[in-house]
Amino acid sequence: MHKLVVLYPTPTDPDHFRDYYVTNHLPLVTRLPGLLAWRYSFDVAATQGQTPYFAVFEAEFADAAAMTAARASPQGRQVTADVANYATGGAVVIHYPVQNGTG
């Protein structure tokens, strides 16, 4: 599995961010080809001190190639272009292959 994570610093208008994100952005995200699962939260906390992030988003794909294809697709380009409509604090995008562990 390959995971894409988006970390959002605090926007200038948190209420607009929340509303736009849920009403407009997430419906675009759900149309990404190859998307296996997704989740988000506006309740980001740090274990110590204040968190530099307002929100977090996670997406799962079968592998890096599937994620790259999704981001390059028309739907992926639309998702990327839409970020400027709500994320006035910017966005940090990271991705990585997930290593399974046992506990």
Residue, then its C-alpha position, 0 to 999 in steps of 0.5 A: m500500500h502507498k499513502l498520501v498525506v496532506l498536512y494543512p497549516t492554519p488557514t486565515d478563515p477556519d470556518h470557510f476551510r471546514d465548509y469548503y473542504v467538506t462540501n466541495h473538495l472532498p467530493l472531488v477527492t472521492r473521484l480519484p481513480g485507484l483511491l482505496a480509502w481516505r480519511y481526514s480530521f480537523d482535530v489535529a493535536a500535538t503530543q507536546g505544545q501546539t500543533p502547526y497543523f489545522a487539518v490532516f488528510e490521508a489517502e491510500f492507493a495500491d502502490a506508488a504507481a497508482m497514486t502517481a496515476a491518480r494525481a496525474s489524471p484529470q480528476g487529480r489535476q482538478v483536486t490539486a487546482d482546488v486547494a487554493n480555494y480553501a487552504t490559505g495557510g498552504a498545504v504540505v503533501i507527503h507520500y510513502p510506502v506503508q510497511n506492515g508490522t505486527g504487535 
